[in-house]
Amino acid sequence: MVKDTDARAVLKGERVDYWLGVGAKPSDNVKVLIKKYGSSGTHLEQQKQALEKLRPKRRPTVQHTAMADEQADDSAHEDAADSAELEQPAQAE
């Protein structure tokens, strides 16, 4: 579904090199992909640029991340308090 063809296939170069090193035989179509996007591929720069275009423009700031962490901590404390209340035995009168 990605329009830019250079962003469609992302290969793990180390793994490709390993498997080729131990004797794997890629098909003709895979050979083309390895030639373009392998560890020493001919389209690596174009791929890098295409992937940068796909990344979200807005990244969370440190302040937003810290606020999310605080909210997560608060909910964790509330959950722990709720479970502690449930674990207390009922007192006989």
HELIX and SHEET records of a PDB file:
HELIX    1   1 THR A    5  ALA A    7  5                                   3    
HELIX    2   2 GLY A   13  GLY A   21  1                                   9    
HELIX    3   3 ASP A   28  TYR A   37  1                                  10    
HELIX    4   4 LEU A   44  LEU A   54  1                                  11    
HELIX    5   5 VAL A   62  GLU A   87  1                                  26    
END                                                                             
